[in-house]
Amino acid sequence: MNKTFVRRSGALFVGLALVATACGSDKKTDSTSAPTTTAAAATTVAETAAPTTAATETTGATETTGATETTGATETTGATDTTGGSDTTAAGTPGAAGALEGFKGTTPLVDLSQDFKDKLLAIDPELKDFNYGAETYDAITLIALAVVQAKTDGIEYANEINGLTRDGTKCTSFADCVKLIDAGTDVDYDGVSGPLTFSGNGEPTEASYGVLSFGADDRIDDSKTTYIQAQAPASADVPQQDAEGTRAGDGTLTIGSILPQTGSLAFLGPPEFAAFDLAIKDINAAGGVLGKDVVGIKGDSGDATTDTASKTVDNLLSQNVDAIIGAASSGVSLTVIDKITGAGVVQFSPANTSKKLSTYADKGLYFRTAPSDIVQGAVLASIIADDGNDTVAIIARNDAYGTGLAEDLTSNLEAAGLKVVVTKVYDEKAGPADTDIDALKAANPAAIAVIGFDESSKILASMVEKGIGPKDVNVYGVDGNTGNALGENFDSGK
């Protein structure tokens, strides 16, 4: 059954509610460096399409944004400067120990239960972060519930996904929701990643963000983590968009993935792959879908500098998948979304945040459990303002993710009365030039926001060398670079 979606009117705002003890410190005095992105562990390229293993195989690479967009809004002082992208720090030169202390970043994250973490760790004991694991789990669960409700794995099930997240009887597991569906009850799935509450365009209108702070060991200090519950602007709650197409099902729900095993967001891969396996395991333990086990086929996305995702998608479509989970990178998703949705297949990302995807002509077949950066921009601006900063410099990668988030951050900072004194946008392939870091220093900001992926560690190392690291000014990161992989990269000079 489809629920009615009503366009709500109202001023553009994001409601924020602080949920946990305030954390983190303010300005410091010392000059050591802070590395970069929580996305840090792999930077490139490569390879392969998705193998055909049921839910337990792990090939896949993600990333989070796309290649050439520059939204003028945040750019100044040579914003698109690539100047050969001079590496700000020589690879292989370790960062100074403790230089990341005080670095603070935001990422979509809930206060995950220990039970859920333990289940992910049982699948991958090497997990160090859980970023986007819950969102991956919920994406697969929603697909399975929609197929149960539609009684088909054909294209019609896509019309059920949004309605399953709102305005019904609450349920929090696949098994419990199926019981309600079988009884003819209208359900509202509240997942591991939060209440979801999808708009008619297939994205959440409310989300939880973790505010993560680094300690003296250049790793996230869990004792300082806080959570912020945020809501998208009322105008984001748009009417239902039904699926266009006629693809028939074959009675076996088959889900593929284009998630990051290689590329600049490869650090996000492990928790996403573990959650992919866990969700299918839990669904099959509860009886499967349409009387059969769900089949999972995992594949690599690479990043936007490669055609890995396209090759993986071709492989998955040749195996008649009903849905594809990923990519993690908005930029990667934008390179394959037409191919996937044009085949009548659902694309469901656990990590895309670019605003471009909110209004993309996706035939009603693109969904995401990660909130748009309209929300993250407001959350990060609120944190920067609450920390007492009055001037902010921004350095961002030149792609759909970097420029879009820089634009939203700027508008929210200015609305809060803060001044953005400089914005530098760098070529995402070459990295920033030394002159970009010099421009940040010359602007003498109280705070600096770094919007990037695994290249962020080199940016932070250069900032430390120039006396504008986390011990000198307040430095903030985002979901693309806030994680323990940042500290590992920094320590090793990557």
N, C-alpha and C positions, 0 to 999 in steps of 0.2 A: 504494500500500500504506500502511496505517496502522501506525504504531509504537505500542508499548505505553507508556503513561504511568503511572508509579507514583507515588502520593503519598508524599513523603518526610517523615519525622518529624524533629523536632529543635528545638532552642531557636531563638527568633527572633533572628537576628543577620544582619549584613551583613559579609562579608569584604572587606577593603580591602587592595589592594597598591599601594604607591606605585611608579610606573614612571618616571621621568624626574627630572631634578634638581629638588630643592626650589626653589621660587621665592619671590619676593615678600618684602616687608619687613614689619616690625612697625609699632608705633605711630609716629605722626608728631607734628609740632607746627607747625601753621599753620592758618589757617582759610580755606579756599577750597572751592568746592563741587564736588560730583560729580554728574553727571547720571545718567541712569537707564538705562532698559532697553535691552538690546540689541535690543529689539523696536521700536525707537522710531520708525520713519519715518512712520507714517501713523496717524491715530487714528480712523478712524471708518468709516464708514458706507458704505453705498451699495449697492449696485447690483447689478448684472446677473447674469444666469444665465450658464451656461457656453456659450461659442460652440462651434461644431462643427468645429473644425479638427483634423486629425490631429496627433498628438503635438507639434506645435511652437507651438501658440498659447499665449499667456500671459495668461489672465485669472484671477485667483484671489486670495483673500486668506485669511490664516489668522489664528489667534489662539491663545491657549492655555488659557483656562480658562473656567469657566462661572459663571453669574451669581449665584446668591444663597447659596451655602452658607456657613455659619459654623460651623466646628467649634469648639465651646467650648474645646477643649483649649488653644489658643494665645491665647485672648483674655483680656485684662484691661483695666483702666483705660479703660473706655468703648470697648471694642473695636469695636463696630459704629457708632461715631460717624460721622455723615456731615456734620453741621452745615453743610449747604450746601456742604460740601467746599471750603472756601475755597482757591483756588489758592495754593499755597505760594510760587510765584514768578510774577511777571507774565510772560505770554507775550511773547516778543520781546526780553526782557532777557538778553543773552548771559551765560553763566557765566564766572567768572574763569578765565583760562588756567592750566592746570596743576592745577586743583582736584581733578581725578579721579585724580591720581597716587596709586597704592597701592590703589585700589578693586580688589577681587578677587572673581571670581564663578565659578560652576560651570555647565557645560552638557554634556549628552551629546555626546561628541566623541572621535574617535580621531585618532591622528597620521596624517592623510591623506597618501597618497603624492603627490608632485609631479605624477605622471602623471595621477592622478584630478583634481587641481585644475586642471591645464592643459586637460583635456577639458571641465570645467565652464566655464572661462574662454573656451574656443573657442566655446561656445554663448552665453555672456553675458560679454563682456569687462569689464563694469562691476561684476562681483561684488567685494564688499569683505569679506564673511564667507562661511563655508561651513556654517554651522549647519544641521543636519538635511538637508544635501544627500545625504550617504551613506545616511542612514536612508530617504530617499525612493527612492533608487536601489535599495536592497535590497528595499523593499516591492514595487516593480514586478517586480523579478527573481523574487522568491518567488512572486508570483501567476502569472507566466508558466511557471515550473518546475512549479507545481502543476497547471496546465492540461495541460502536456505529460505529466505522470505520470498524471493521471486520464483523459487522452485526450478531454476534453470541457471546454468553457467553461461548462457548466451548473453548478448549485450543488454538485455532487459534488466539484469540485476543492478546495473549501474544506477538506474533510477531510484533504487532503494537506499543507497548508501547515506545520503545526507539526512534523510528522515530518521534513520536508525540512531542518530546522535542527539535527538531533541524531542521534547514534547510528548514523552510517553512514560511508561513505567520503568524506573531505573533498574539496570542490571549491570554487573561488573565483570562477568566472565562469559565466554562463548557458551558453555554448558547451560548456565542459568538463563541467558538470553534466548537460547533455542527452545527451552521449556516454555517460555512466555510466548514466543512466536507460534509454536505448535498449538498453544491454547487459544490462539487468535488475539493475543494481547499486543497492543502497540508498544514498542520498546524504546528506551532511551539508553544506549550503551555509554556508560562512563568508564573510560579505559584506564590503563596503567598510567597513561600520560596526562590524564585529567578529564574534565567533562566534555571536551571536544566541541560540541554545539556548532555543527557545520552550517555555513551559509549555503545558499542555493548554488554557489559556484564551486563547492567542494573543498572549502578550507575552514579551519576553526575560527570562531569569533571570540574565543577566550582561551587563555593559555597561562601556564606557569613558567616563570623564568628563574633559573638559579643565578645568584650573584656569587661568583667564585673568586677567592682571593689567594694569592700565592704567599707562602711562608718563606722562612730563611733558607730552606733547603731547595728553593726554586721549584717547588711542587705545590699543588693546591692544598691549602690547609682546611680540611673538612670542618674543623671546629668553627670556622668563620663563615661558612656557607649560609646564605639566607635565601629566601624565596619570595618572589613578588608575583601576585596574581594580577593579570592584566586582561583588558577587554579591548577588542577592536572598536573603531568608531561605529556608531549606529548605522552609518551609510554603507558599511561593508556587508551588512546582512541583506543580500540581494535575493531576488526570487529564484526558485528552483529552475535549473537548466537541465532538461531531459536529454538523454543520449540520442545521438543521430546515428543510424546504421541498422544493419540487419544480421550481424554475425550470430550464427547459431552455436549452441553449446553441444558438447558431446557426452555430457553426464559426469565427467571427471573434472573437478576443479584443479586446474594446473596453474601455479603461480611461479613466475620467473623473477629474477632480480638483475638490476644494473646498479650495483653498489661498489664502494671503492676498495679494491685490493691494491691498486696502484694509483698514482697521481697525487695531486697536492692536497687531497682530503683523505688520503688512505688511513689516517689515524682514526677516522670515523667508522671505518669498515668493521673492525672486530665486534663492537657492541651491536651493530646493525645485523651482521651475519648471525651472531648468537641469538638475537631476538627473532630473526627469520626462522631459524631452526626450532626455537622454543615454541613460537606461535603455532607452527604446523604440527609439532609434537602434541601440544595441548588440544588442538582441534581434533586430531585423529584419535587421541585418547578418549575424547568425549563422543565418539561415534562417527567422526568425519562429516562430510557434506554430501547430500543426495545419496546417502547409503554407501559412499566410497571414501577411502582415504584421500586427503588432499596431497597432491604431488608438488614438490618444490624443485626448481631448477635454478641454481645460483650462477651469476655471471658478473664479470668485472665491468666497471664503467670507465676506468681511466679518468682523465680530466679533459678539459676543453681544448687542450693542445693536441689531442690524439683523436683517432676515429674508433677507439676501442668500444665505446658505447654503441655506436652504430652497428659494428660487427656483432656485438653481443645481442642486440635487438633482432638483427636478421636471424641469428641462430635460434633465439627464443620463439620468434614468430613461426619459424619453420617447424617448431614442435607444438604448435597449436596452443600456446599459453592463453589463459583467460584474463590474466592481469600481469603487470610488470611492476615490481617494487623498485623505486628509485627514479631518477638518480638522486644522489645527495646534493650534488651541485646544481644550482639553478641553471647555470650556463650549459652544463651537459644536458639537462632535461630539455632545454630549448633547442638543442641540436637534433633531438630524436622524437620530440612530442608529436610531430606531424606523422612520422612513420608509424608510431604506435597507435595513436587514436585513429589515423586513417585506415588502419586494419580492423577497427572496431574493438580494440582491446583497451582495457582500463590501464591507465598509468597512475600509480599512487606513490608519491614521494613521502618519505618520513622526515626530510630535512630541507627541502627547497623553501626559500624565504623571499625570493625576489617578487616585487610588486607586479612585474610584467605578467606573471602567471595568473594573477587574479582576474584579468580580463582577456586572457588569451583565447583565441577561437579554437577550443579543444573538443568540440562536438559533444560536450557534456561528459567527457570520459577521463578528465584529469582531476585528481584529488591530492590533498596533502594533509598530513597530521601536524606539520610544523606551521606556526603562524606566520603571516606576512611580516616583512620588516617594517611595515607601518607601525606594528606593535613594538618590535625591538627598539626602533628609533626612539619611541616615547619612553620606554623603560630605561634605556641607557642615559637619555637626557635627564630623566628624573634622578638617577643615581649621581650623575656628575653635578647636578645642581644642589642636591642634598648634601654633598660633600663640601659645599661652600666655595666652589670654583666660580670665577666670574668671567674668565676668558678661556677659550678652547681652540686648539689646533687639531686638524683632522688630516690623517694620511690614509688613503684608500686605494685599493686596486681598481684598475680600469675595466670593470666588467659589470654585468647586470646586478650582481650582488653588491659589489663595493660601492659603485656610484649611487645605486638606489638607496642603500642604507645610509651613506653619507648625506644624501639629500634629506632623508627623514630625520636623521639625527640633527642636522642643522636647523631645520624648521622647528623642531621641538625645543632645541636649546634657545633659539631666538624667542620663541613664545614664552619661555621661562625667564627671559630677561638677560641671558648670557650672550656674550659676543664671540662669534667664531672669527678668529683673527687671521687664519690662513687655512686653506684646504689644498693639499697636494694629492693629485691623482697620478698613479704610476702605472706603467705598462706591466700587466700581470705576468707576462712571460719574462721580461728582462729584469724586473724589480726596480726599486727606486734608485735614483742617482744620489750621490753625496750632496748635491745642491738642494735636493728635496729635504734632506735632514737639516741642512744648514738653514733653510727657510723656516723650518719649525722652530729652531732655536732662536733665530732672529726675531720671531714674532713674540717671544717671551711670554708664552701662555701659562696659565695656572694649571692647565690640564691638557693632555694629548690623547686623542682617540686613534687607535690603530685598527683599521678595518682590512684584514687580509687573511691569508691562509698560512701555509707552512713557511712562506718567506718572511713572516712576521718576526721570527727569531733573529734574523739578520738585521731587520729594521731596528729591533730593540737593542741589539748589540751595538749598532752604530749610534743610537740615541744615548746609550750609556757612555760610550767613548766621548761624545760631544757634550756631556754634562746635562742631558735632559732625560735620563732614565728614570725608573720608578722611585729611586731614592732622592731625586731632585725635584720632580714635579709629579703630580698625580697622573698615572698612565692607565688607560682603560682599553680593554679588548672586547671582542664579540664572539659569537658562536664559531666563527671560522678559525679562531686561533686561541681559544681559551680552554686549555686542558693540560694534562700532565705531559703530553707529547711536546708541548712548548718547552717545558723545562728540560726534557731529555735532549731536544734539538739544541737548545742553548748550551747545555753542558758539553755537547760534542762539537759545537761550532757549525752545525748544519744551517 
